[in-house]
């Protein structure tokens, strides 16, 4: 029982974290951008487009930290 409470508490903490929601927002924007250019959602090319776009944007946003 205490393990379940601990897991739920940890999940709630992660859910309220700005980093997690920022990641989800960035992934959602990458998905929309790939769909906007006509790549079919669910295809391998779509998944690769999302990953490539997300990490390209992440690199650009975090370039000053290097």
TORFINU-324704 format. One record per residue: residue in three letters; x, y, z of N, C-alpha, C in turn. Coordinates in nm, 2 decimals. Layout:
ATOM;ALA;X;Y;Z;X;Y;Z;X;Y;Z
...
! end
This chain:
ATOM;UNK;0.08;-0.12;0.00;0.00;0.00;0.00;0.09;0.13;0.00
ATOM;UNK;0.19;0.13;0.08;0.28;0.24;0.09;0.35;0.26;-0.04
ATOM;UNK;0.38;0.15;-0.11;0.45;0.16;-0.24;0.36;0.23;-0.34
ATOM;UNK;0.23;0.20;-0.34;0.14;0.26;-0.43;0.13;0.41;-0.40
ATOM;UNK;0.12;0.45;-0.28;0.12;0.59;-0.24;0.24;0.66;-0.29
ATOM;UNK;0.36;0.60;-0.27;0.48;0.66;-0.32;0.48;0.68;-0.47
ATOM;UNK;0.44;0.58;-0.54;0.44;0.58;-0.69;0.34;0.69;-0.73
ATOM;UNK;0.23;0.70;-0.67;0.13;0.80;-0.71;0.18;0.94;-0.68
ATOM;UNK;0.25;0.96;-0.57;0.30;1.09;-0.53;0.41;1.13;-0.63
ATOM;UNK;0.50;1.04;-0.67;0.60;1.06;-0.76;0.54;1.10;-0.90
ATOM;UNK;0.44;1.03;-0.94;0.38;1.06;-1.07;0.31;1.20;-1.07
ATOM;UNK;0.25;1.23;-0.96;0.19;1.37;-0.95;0.30;1.47;-0.95
ATOM;UNK;0.41;1.45;-0.89;0.52;1.54;-0.89;0.58;1.56;-1.03
ATOM;UNK;0.59;1.45;-1.11;0.64;1.46;-1.24;0.54;1.53;-1.33
ATOM;UNK;0.41;1.50;-1.31;0.31;1.57;-1.39;0.30;1.72;-1.37
ATOM;UNK;0.34;1.77;-1.26;0.34;1.91;-1.23;0.47;1.98;-1.27
ATOM;UNK;0.56;1.90;-1.32;0.69;1.96;-1.35;0.69;2.03;-1.49
ATOM;UNK;0.74;2.15;-1.50;0.74;2.22;-1.62;0.82;2.16;-1.73
ATOM;UNK;0.92;2.08;-1.70;1.01;2.02;-1.80;0.93;1.91;-1.88
ATOM;UNK;0.85;1.84;-1.80;0.77;1.73;-1.87;0.67;1.80;-1.96
ATOM;UNK;0.60;1.90;-1.92;0.50;1.96;-2.00;0.56;2.03;-2.12
ATOM;UNK;0.68;2.09;-2.10;0.75;2.16;-2.21;0.79;2.05;-2.32
ATOM;UNK;0.83;1.94;-2.27;0.87;1.83;-2.36;0.75;1.79;-2.44
ATOM;UNK;0.63;1.77;-2.38;0.51;1.73;-2.44;0.47;1.84;-2.54
ATOM;UNK;0.47;1.96;-2.51;0.44;2.07;-2.60;0.52;2.07;-2.72
ATOM;UNK;0.65;2.06;-2.70;0.75;2.06;-2.81;0.73;1.94;-2.91
ATOM;UNK;0.70;1.82;-2.85;0.67;1.71;-2.93;0.54;1.73;-3.01
ATOM;UNK;0.44;1.79;-2.95;0.31;1.81;-3.01;0.33;1.91;-3.13
ATOM;UNK;0.41;2.01;-3.11;0.44;2.11;-3.22;0.51;2.04;-3.33
ATOM;UNK;0.61;1.95;-3.30;0.68;1.88;-3.40;0.59;1.79;-3.48
ATOM;UNK;0.50;1.72;-3.41;0.40;1.64;-3.48;0.31;1.72;-3.57
ATOM;UNK;0.26;1.83;-3.53;0.18;1.92;-3.61;0.25;1.97;-3.74
ATOM;UNK;0.38;2.01;-3.72;0.46;2.06;-3.83;0.48;1.95;-3.93
ATOM;UNK;0.51;1.83;-3.89;0.53;1.71;-3.98;0.40;1.68;-4.06
ATOM;UNK;0.29;1.69;-3.99;0.16;1.66;-4.05;0.12;1.78;-4.15
ATOM;UNK;0.16;1.90;-4.12;0.13;2.01;-4.20;0.20;2.00;-4.34
ATOM;UNK;0.32;1.94;-4.34;0.39;1.93;-4.47;0.34;1.80;-4.55
ATOM;UNK;0.25;1.73;-4.49;0.18;1.62;-4.57;0.23;1.48;-4.54
ATOM;UNK;0.31;1.46;-4.44;0.36;1.33;-4.41;0.25;1.26;-4.33
ATOM;UNK;0.22;1.14;-4.37;0.11;1.06;-4.31;0.14;1.02;-4.16
ATOM;UNK;0.06;1.06;-4.07;0.08;1.02;-3.93;0.07;0.87;-3.92
ATOM;UNK;0.16;0.81;-3.84;0.16;0.67;-3.82;0.27;0.60;-3.91
ATOM;UNK;0.32;0.67;-4.01;0.42;0.61;-4.10;0.55;0.63;-4.04
ATOM;UNK;0.65;0.55;-4.08;0.78;0.55;-4.04;0.85;0.69;-4.06
ATOM;UNK;0.81;0.74;-4.18;0.87;0.88;-4.22;0.82;0.98;-4.12
ATOM;UNK;0.69;0.97;-4.08;0.63;1.07;-3.98;0.71;1.06;-3.85
ATOM;UNK;0.73;0.94;-3.80;0.80;0.93;-3.67;0.94;0.98;-3.68
ATOM;UNK;1.01;0.96;-3.79;1.14;1.01;-3.81;1.14;1.16;-3.82
ATOM;UNK;1.04;1.22;-3.89;1.03;1.36;-3.90;1.01;1.43;-3.77
ATOM;UNK;0.93;1.37;-3.68;0.90;1.42;-3.55;1.03;1.42;-3.47
ATOM;UNK;1.10;1.31;-3.47;1.23;1.30;-3.39;1.33;1.40;-3.44
ATOM;UNK;1.35;1.40;-3.57;1.45;1.49;-3.63;1.42;1.64;-3.60
ATOM;UNK;1.29;1.68;-3.62;1.26;1.81;-3.60;1.27;1.85;-3.45
ATOM;UNK;1.22;1.76;-3.36;1.23;1.79;-3.22;1.37;1.81;-3.17
ATOM;UNK;1.46;1.72;-3.21;1.60;1.74;-3.17;1.68;1.85;-3.24
ATOM;UNK;1.64;1.88;-3.36;1.70;2.00;-3.43;1.66;2.13;-3.35
ATOM;UNK;1.53;2.14;-3.32;1.49;2.26;-3.25;1.55;2.26;-3.11
ATOM;UNK;1.56;2.15;-3.04;1.62;2.14;-2.91;1.77;2.19;-2.92
ATOM;UNK;1.84;2.15;-3.02;1.98;2.19;-3.03;1.99;2.34;-3.05
ATOM;UNK;1.90;2.40;-3.13;1.90;2.54;-3.16;1.87;2.62;-3.03
ATOM;UNK;1.77;2.57;-2.95;1.73;2.64;-2.83;1.84;2.63;-2.72
ATOM;UNK;1.92;2.53;-2.72;2.01;2.50;-2.61;2.16;2.53;-2.66
ATOM;UNK;2.18;2.59;-2.77;2.31;2.62;-2.82;2.39;2.71;-2.73
ATOM;UNK;2.33;2.80;-2.67;2.40;2.89;-2.58;2.45;2.83;-2.45
ATOM;UNK;2.40;2.71;-2.42;2.44;2.64;-2.30;2.57;2.56;-2.32
ATOM;UNK;2.62;2.55;-2.44;2.73;2.47;-2.47;2.86;2.55;-2.44
! end
